[in-house]
Amino acid sequence: MNHVSHAAATPIIVIHDLVKQFGRFAALRGVSAEFVSGRLYAIVGENGAGKTTLLRSLAGLTRPTRGTISMLGTTDLRSVCRQVGYMAHPSLLYDEMAGMENLRYFARLYGIQDDERCAATITAVGLDPALTRPVGQYSQGMRQRMSLARAMIHDPRILLLDEPFSNVDAHSARQMTHLLKQLRDAGKTIFVVTHQASQLEHAADEFVQMEAGLITRRTRELMMAETP
């Protein structure tokens, strides 16, 4: 666990009265919260609670209907997007390309032309950078780890991960959890949307419960049963 106190830490993210409506449906209904750096936050709740919408809002991929998000001292999320790594529920990988080819492509989008860095990132998520098999032939666990590598390649300060353990075998999930703890201990701020809260029981600094578009509870302990 990271034992930096909330009282002593300056928030890295401040959310105020965040509302997101899709037509007549309100996915977020006035969320206000502060989050400090160097912590691993598990965002939990049932389907439709607003978890993914909140994550996409933090990533700057969804424009709020109302309210503000301040990240790294600015409300202009586009200006700090290079400090954020986002892992969507779909892998967003190119199936016909090998893992190294995928990561090399995404690295160059950030101006990174460093094969050693790409290889080291792939190794960090428990995959072999020398594997020439197309990503389309990877197992789901391998795809998820490759997707995590894609989100990490530019060394962001904030990682936003949507269901990283989805359809992942137990061994891969443990490896990913161990890596997330290492990243957190290195000072990264990590948000993990998950239906598998128990996977983070001994890793998360805080569990953030969402219900019907609101944050209803925040606690250091796993406080809910597994949701389907």
C-alpha positions in Angstrom: 0.0 0.0 0.0 1.0 3.6 -0.6 0.7 5.4 2.7 0.8 9.1 1.5 -2.0 10.8 3.4 -4.8 12.5 1.5 -4.5 15.5 3.8 -0.9 16.1 2.8 -1.2 15.5 -0.9 -2.3 18.0 -3.6 -5.0 16.6 -5.8 -3.9 15.6 -9.3 -7.5 15.5 -10.5 -10.4 17.6 -9.4 -13.9 16.8 -10.7 -16.7 19.3 -10.0 -20.4 18.6 -10.7 -19.8 16.4 -13.7 -22.9 15.6 -15.7 -23.0 13.6 -18.9 -26.2 13.0 -20.7 -26.9 10.8 -23.7 -30.2 12.0 -24.9 -32.5 11.8 -21.9 -30.3 9.3 -20.1 -27.8 10.7 -17.6 -24.7 8.5 -17.4 -23.2 10.9 -14.8 -25.4 12.9 -12.5 -23.2 15.5 -10.8 -20.0 13.8 -9.8 -17.6 15.7 -7.7 -14.4 14.2 -6.4 -10.7 14.7 -5.8 -7.9 12.2 -6.4 -4.2 12.5 -5.4 -1.2 11.2 -7.2 0.7 8.0 -6.7 -2.4 5.9 -5.9 -4.3 3.0 -7.5 -8.0 3.6 -7.6 -10.4 0.8 -8.3 -13.7 2.1 -9.8 -16.4 -0.5 -9.1 -20.2 -0.8 -9.5 -22.8 -2.5 -11.6 -23.3 -2.2 -15.4 -24.7 1.3 -16.2 -23.3 2.9 -13.0 -21.3 5.4 -15.1 -17.8 3.9 -14.6 -16.7 3.9 -18.2 -18.3 7.3 -18.9 -16.3 8.7 -16.0 -13.1 7.1 -17.3 -13.7 8.4 -20.9 -14.4 11.9 -19.5 -11.0 11.8 -17.6 -9.3 10.7 -20.9 -10.9 13.6 -22.7 -12.8 11.3 -25.0 -16.2 12.3 -23.8 -17.2 16.0 -23.5 -19.3 16.6 -20.3 -22.7 18.0 -20.6 -21.9 20.1 -17.5 -19.2 20.4 -14.9 -15.4 20.5 -15.0 -12.4 18.3 -14.8 -9.1 19.7 -13.7 -6.1 17.5 -14.4 -2.5 18.3 -13.6 -3.6 21.9 -12.8 -5.5 22.6 -16.0 -9.1 22.1 -17.3 -7.7 21.9 -20.9 -7.4 18.1 -21.0 -6.1 18.2 -24.5 -3.0 20.1 -23.3 -2.1 17.2 -20.9 -3.2 14.3 -23.0 0.4 13.1 -23.5 0.5 12.6 -19.7 -2.4 10.2 -19.8 -2.5 6.5 -21.0 -5.9 5.1 -21.8 -6.7 1.4 -22.2 -10.2 0.9 -23.6 -12.4 -2.2 -23.1 -11.8 -3.2 -26.8 -8.1 -3.8 -27.3 -7.7 -1.2 -30.2 -4.8 -3.2 -31.6 -4.1 -4.0 -35.2 -4.8 -7.7 -35.5 -2.7 -8.3 -38.6 0.5 -6.9 -37.0 2.8 -8.5 -34.5 3.0 -7.2 -30.9 6.3 -5.4 -31.6 4.9 -3.9 -34.8 1.8 -2.6 -32.9 3.8 -1.0 -30.2 6.3 0.5 -32.6 3.4 2.1 -34.4 1.8 3.5 -31.3 5.2 4.7 -30.0 5.8 6.8 -33.1 2.4 8.5 -32.6 4.2 10.0 -29.5 7.4 10.7 -31.4 9.1 7.8 -29.8 11.4 5.8 -32.1 13.1 3.5 -29.7 12.8 -0.3 -30.3 14.5 -1.0 -27.0 11.9 0.9 -25.1 9.1 -0.9 -27.0 10.7 -4.3 -26.3 11.1 -3.4 -22.6 7.5 -2.4 -22.3 6.3 -5.6 -23.9 8.5 -7.6 -21.6 7.2 -5.6 -18.6 3.6 -6.8 -19.3 4.8 -10.4 -19.5 5.0 -10.9 -23.2 7.9 -11.8 -25.6 8.8 -8.9 -27.9 10.3 -11.5 -30.3 7.0 -13.1 -30.9 6.2 -12.7 -34.6 2.6 -14.1 -34.5 -0.1 -11.6 -35.4 -1.9 -10.1 -32.5 -5.1 -11.4 -34.0 -3.9 -14.9 -33.0 -3.2 -13.9 -29.4 -5.2 -15.3 -26.5 -7.5 -12.8 -24.8 -5.0 -12.5 -21.9 -2.2 -11.7 -24.2 -4.3 -9.1 -26.0 -5.1 -7.4 -22.8 -1.5 -7.3 -21.7 -0.5 -5.9 -25.2 -3.2 -3.3 -24.8 -1.8 -2.3 -21.4 1.7 -2.0 -23.0 0.1 0.3 -25.6 -1.3 2.5 -22.8 2.1 2.6 -21.1 4.5 3.2 -24.0 4.8 7.0 -23.6 5.4 6.8 -19.8 2.3 8.7 -18.8 1.7 10.0 -15.3 -1.9 8.9 -15.2 -3.2 5.5 -16.4 -6.9 5.0 -17.1 -7.7 1.3 -17.6 -11.2 0.0 -18.5 -11.7 -3.7 -17.5 -8.1 -4.8 -18.0 -8.8 -8.2 -16.4 -11.8 -9.0 -18.7 -11.6 -12.6 -19.9 -8.0 -12.9 -18.7 -6.7 -16.1 -17.1 -5.8 -16.0 -13.4 -2.0 -16.1 -14.0 -2.1 -13.2 -16.4 -4.4 -11.2 -14.1 -1.9 -11.7 -11.2 0.9 -10.5 -13.4 -1.0 -7.4 -14.5 -1.9 -6.6 -10.9 1.8 -6.9 -9.8 2.8 -4.6 -12.6 0.1 -2.0 -11.7 1.4 -2.1 -8.1 5.0 -1.4 -9.4 3.8 1.5 -11.5 1.8 2.9 -8.6 4.9 2.6 -6.4 6.9 4.4 -9.0 4.5 7.4 -8.7 1.9 6.7 -11.4 -1.7 7.5 -10.7 -3.9 4.6 -11.9 -7.6 4.2 -12.3 -9.0 0.7 -13.0 -12.6 0.2 -13.9 -13.4 -3.4 -13.0 -16.1 -6.0 -12.3 -13.4 -8.1 -10.7 -12.7 -6.0 -7.6 -11.2 -8.9 -5.7 -8.3 -8.9 -8.1 -7.3 -5.6 -6.6 -8.1 -6.4 -3.0 -4.4 -6.2 -1.9 -3.3 -3.7 -4.6 -5.8 -0.8 -4.6 -5.3 2.2 -2.3 -9.0 3.0 -2.6 -12.2 1.5 -3.9 -14.5 4.0 -5.5 -18.1 2.8 -5.6 -20.4 4.1 -8.3 -24.2 3.8 -8.5 -26.6 5.4 -11.0 -24.1 8.0 -12.3 -22.8 9.0 -8.9 -19.8 8.2 -6.6 -21.6 6.8 -3.5 -18.7 5.5 -1.4 -14.9 5.6 -1.2 -13.1 3.2 1.1 -9.7 1.6 1.5 -11.2 -1.9 1.8 -13.0 -4.1 -0.7 -16.6 -3.5 0.4 -18.8 -5.3 -2.1 -19.5 -8.6 -3.6 -18.4 -9.4 -7.1 -20.7 -7.9 -9.6 -21.7 -10.0 -12.7 
